[in-house]
Structures are given as C-alpha cells and as structure tokens.
Amino acid sequence: MDQPSPNTLERWLTGPRVGSLPSPASLPAPKLSFEFFPPKNEKLEADLWACIRRLEPLAPRFVSVTYGAGGSTRARTHDTVARLAGETTLTPAAHLTCVGATREEVDEVARAYWDAGVRHIVALRGDPPAGASVYEPHPGGYAQAEDLVRGLRRIGDFDISVGAYPETHPAALSPQADLDFLKRKMDAGANRAITQYFFDTDVYLRFLDRCHAAGITLPIVPGIMPVTNFASVKRFSAMCGASVPSWLESLFEGLDEDEATRRLVAATVAAEQVRILQANGVDEFHFYTLNRADLTYAIAHILGARPAQAG
C-alpha cells in the first residue's frame, strides 16, 4: 500500500529549516542598468520614450541601446543614444558590433559617439546578418569583440562593456573556449561583462566560480529578463543558448490568453531571482526591459531602488 504523505506538522518537524532571504531594508539598493532597443516606427518610438521617462528617476548607472543583426539598426541606435545624451539625465551606452563593416566604418561610428558625448560602449561581435547562419568576419573589419575593444581603446577612453554567456555562446567550440574569449576581451581593455539572461540563479553563480578560477576579476553583471511572453522567450532562448527550466514553463502554463496574470507571474519570478542573487552578494543588475518599464520598475522597487529626491 502507498504510504500516506506526511501532514504539515510532520513535514515541519522532520524537514530542513529554510531561513528567509535578507530584508530589502537590510541591504543597500543595488546598482542598476537598463537595456532598450531602437524603435522601428513612430508608435514604438513613443512607447520607448515613455519607458525611458518612467525609469529615468531611478538613476541607473547607465542605459544601453541595442544594435540589430548585421548593423541593421545602426542609424536608429545612434539617434536614440544621441537623444538620450542630449535630452535626459541618463548615461547612455551604445551597442557596437563587428558585423558588416570595415574597421574604418566602425571607428567612424565610435568617434561620432564620442563627439556626441557618449563615453560608454557595449562592444559585441554581433550576430550574423539576416540570411546567414554562420558569422563571417568582414574582410576589412574587426574579427572579434576583443579586436573591437582594442580599437575602441585607440579612439578614446571609453567605458567598455562586453558580453558573457553563463551557459556558453552557441557558436563556441566549448565552455572553456568561450571562457577564454571572455578573458581575452577583459585583457584587451573591457571594464565589465554583462551576461546573457538566465533563469536558474545557480547557473550564474557557478559561472562566477569559473570566471574566478580563470583569473577574471572584473565585474560580471547578471542580465535579468522579466518574462511576459513565455512562448517568445522559449523560441529566442533556443537560438541564444539560454536554458528554460521546466519549473518556469509550468508557471506560465495555461496563461496564453491571460496577460494580467502573466505579468504578475513575471514580476514574482524576476524579483525572486534577483533577491536570491542579492543574498549571495550580487549588488548590480542589468535589466533587459524590452522597452516596457512596468515590470522593471516594480522589481527595482522591491530591491529598494527609489526615485531620486529633488532638491
């Protein structure tokens, strides 16, 4: 016969004790940064700037603006970054890639950012352009992100962020080879790495252990993706090498037509993720906002971030 499952009292008396996470009030508010993508039309541009204005009072360390595959959003990225520099109190960081351009063309973009007062660059190799399945360096371009970092260092004293992949870049030969790439980017002059998003906190914490063992001592900032559209995130994760745990899928099961509940679940999951990382000593987070401020603002509030008081 099946044994009856233990009741609540029995589980409490015989099971392990789980201590609570530190109170948010007992920890300093973490350092935050936010990522946006350039708008494709006037409606999306209005949405983007509503998002920017909503998050601006939280005084993030910087806000980054992405660059489309193959440099496809170069002009829109530049326009958005220039407007951030000229019309807000935010510190903008522009994504810059190696794809589809010569060194001279990439350097020209970097100098234009410098002239616009932009001092922070997110230096990435970049994804293959549309229609290509494999990355091929431009014959006259920067071959890899480490080369781009060196090029930027020749142009000016940029604050340079690079990418990191806790679960290994899909194109990497091996996890160790991917870690070697990260070490070379750091040695070339990067100031920090920002990770691809992940959902299991142990994935990031184990990655920190590996980075430390490899001699990487610069900050590795965790990238946080609040999930509102699970099906979309699952498709994208399959392309970028981020694992989607079964527990996450079960949380969104049956909510395809229930946006309000999805948003509540998304906020809960992301807040729990960052609170666990805070309890492990992580004090800086980079949020992939998808140009939607609501979840990011709520999570930042839970973490203790508040709008700067005027005067």
Secondary structure in CASP SS format (residue, H / E / C, confidence):
PFRMAT SS
TARGET T0000
AUTHOR 0000-0000-0000
METHOD secondary structure of the structure
MODEL  1
M C 1.00
D C 1.00
Q C 1.00
P C 1.00
S C 1.00
P C 1.00
N C 1.00
T H 1.00
L H 1.00
E H 1.00
R H 1.00
W H 1.00
L H 1.00
T H 1.00
G C 1.00
P C 1.00
R C 1.00
V C 1.00
G C 1.00
S C 1.00
L C 1.00
P C 1.00
S C 1.00
P H 1.00
A H 1.00
S H 1.00
L C 1.00
P C 1.00
A C 1.00
P C 1.00
K E 1.00
L E 1.00
S E 1.00
F E 1.00
E E 1.00
F E 1.00
F C 1.00
P C 1.00
P C 1.00
K C 1.00
N C 1.00
E H 1.00
K H 1.00
L H 1.00
E H 1.00
A H 1.00
D H 1.00
L H 1.00
W H 1.00
A H 1.00
C H 1.00
I H 1.00
R H 1.00
R H 1.00
L H 1.00
E H 1.00
P H 1.00
L H 1.00
A C 1.00
P C 1.00
R C 1.00
F E 1.00
V E 1.00
S E 1.00
V E 1.00
T C 1.00
Y C 1.00
G C 1.00
A H 1.00
G H 1.00
G H 1.00
S C 1.00
T C 1.00
R H 1.00
A H 1.00
R H 1.00
T H 1.00
H H 1.00
D H 1.00
T H 1.00
V H 1.00
A H 1.00
R H 1.00
L H 1.00
A H 1.00
G H 1.00
E H 1.00
T C 1.00
T C 1.00
L C 1.00
T C 1.00
P E 1.00
A E 1.00
A E 1.00
H E 1.00
L E 1.00
T E 1.00
C C 1.00
V C 1.00
G C 1.00
A C 1.00
T C 1.00
R H 1.00
E H 1.00
E H 1.00
V H 1.00
D H 1.00
E H 1.00
V H 1.00
A H 1.00
R H 1.00
A H 1.00
Y H 1.00
W H 1.00
D H 1.00
A C 1.00
G C 1.00
V C 1.00
R C 1.00
H E 1.00
I E 1.00
V E 1.00
A E 1.00
L E 1.00
R C 1.00
G C 1.00
D C 1.00
P C 1.00
P C 1.00
A C 1.00
G C 1.00
A C 1.00
S C 1.00
V C 1.00
Y C 1.00
E C 1.00
P C 1.00
H C 1.00
P C 1.00
G C 1.00
G C 1.00
Y C 1.00
A C 1.00
Q C 1.00
A H 1.00
E H 1.00
D H 1.00
L H 1.00
V H 1.00
R H 1.00
G H 1.00
L H 1.00
R H 1.00
R H 1.00
I H 1.00
G C 1.00
D C 1.00
F C 1.00
D E 1.00
I E 1.00
S E 1.00
V E 1.00
G E 1.00
A E 1.00
Y C 1.00
P C 1.00
E C 1.00
T C 1.00
H C 1.00
P C 1.00
A C 1.00
A C 1.00
L C 1.00
S C 1.00
P H 1.00
Q H 1.00
A H 1.00
D H 1.00
L H 1.00
D H 1.00
F H 1.00
L H 1.00
K H 1.00
R H 1.00
K H 1.00
M H 1.00
D H 1.00
A H 1.00
G C 1.00
A C 1.00
N C 1.00
R E 1.00
A E 1.00
I E 1.00
T E 1.00
Q E 1.00
Y E 1.00
F C 1.00
F C 1.00
D C 1.00
T H 1.00
D H 1.00
V H 1.00
Y H 1.00
L H 1.00
R H 1.00
F H 1.00
L H 1.00
D H 1.00
R H 1.00
C H 1.00
H H 1.00
A H 1.00
A C 1.00
G C 1.00
I C 1.00
T C 1.00
L C 1.00
P C 1.00
I E 1.00
V E 1.00
P E 1.00
G E 1.00
I E 1.00
M C 1.00
P C 1.00
V C 1.00
T C 1.00
N C 1.00
F H 1.00
A H 1.00
S H 1.00
V H 1.00
K H 1.00
R H 1.00
F H 1.00
S H 1.00
A H 1.00
M H 1.00
C H 1.00
G C 1.00
A C 1.00
S C 1.00
V C 1.00
P C 1.00
S H 1.00
W H 1.00
L H 1.00
E H 1.00
S H 1.00
L H 1.00
F H 1.00
E C 1.00
G C 1.00
L C 1.00
D C 1.00
E C 1.00
D C 1.00
E H 1.00
A H 1.00
T H 1.00
R H 1.00
R H 1.00
L H 1.00
V H 1.00
A H 1.00
A H 1.00
T H 1.00
V H 1.00
A H 1.00
A H 1.00
E H 1.00
Q H 1.00
V H 1.00
R H 1.00
I H 1.00
L H 1.00
Q H 1.00
A H 1.00
N C 1.00
G C 1.00
V C 1.00
D C 1.00
E E 1.00
F E 1.00
H E 1.00
F E 1.00
Y E 1.00
T C 1.00
L C 1.00
N C 1.00
R C 1.00
A H 1.00
D H 1.00
L H 1.00
T H 1.00
Y H 1.00
A H 1.00
I H 1.00
A H 1.00
H H 1.00
I H 1.00
L C 1.00
G C 1.00
A C 1.00
R C 1.00
P C 1.00
A C 1.00
Q C 1.00
A C 1.00
G C 1.00
END
